């Protein structure tokens, strides 16, 4: 279990990453305000790749552990279908 003193010592190391993340999110928000279509397209592409990757990983898992059950193949099929 950590105590308060060790937590306070870790705060400066996270401060730099928090600042960088905050600046990047502000820039991304400004791009979203100025060019909403570009940000919407980027979001759609990101979630499409996320679904596609999840479908492939789930299919590998199903192939490895439970090949015979048809319903276990339904989830990766739908994830890949909606990811494309």
N, C-alpha and C positions, 0 to 999 in steps of 0.2 A: 504494500500500500504506500502511495506517495504522500509526503507531507507538504504543507504549504510552502515551506522554504525551497524545496526542490522544484516545485511548480513555478515559483517566482524566478528561479534561475533559468528556467527554460523559455520564459517569455521573450527575451531579446532575440533568441534564435528564430522564433516564429514571426517576429515583427517584420523582418525583411520580406518574407514570403507573403505575408498578409498585405503589405504595401504593394508589392508587384501584382498580386491577384486583384486587389482593389483598382489599381490603375488600368489593368487589362479589361476588367468588367465595365469601368466607366467608358473606355474607348469603344467597347462592343455596344454599350447602350447608346452612345452617340451615333454610331453607325446605324443602329436600329432605328433611331429617330430620323436620321437623314435619308437613309435608303431602306425602308421597311421591306421592300420586295426581295432585296439581296439577303437580308437576314432571315426572312421566311424561307427562301430557297435553301439557304445554308442549314437551317434547322430541319427542314424536311429531308435533306440529304443525310444529315447526321443521324436522325432517327431511323432512316431507311437502312443505313449501314449497321446501326445498332441492332435492329431486328434481324438483319441478314446474318450477322455474326452470332447472335444468340441462337438462331435457328440451326446454324452449322454446328455449334458447340453442343446444343441439345441433341442433335441427330447423332453426333459421335458418342455421346453419353448413352443414348438409347441403343445404338448399335453394339456398344460394349457390354451393356448390362441386361437388356431386355429386348431382344430382337423380334420375338414372336408375337408380342401383343400389338395389335393394330392401333389401339387407342393411344399407346405411347408414341407412335409415329405421327399422330395427328398434330401434336403441338409443334414439333420442328417443321413439319410441312406448312402449317399456317404461318409460322414466323418467317420462313423463307419466302413464302408467297407474298405476304404483306410487306416484307422488306424489299422485294423487287418492285 
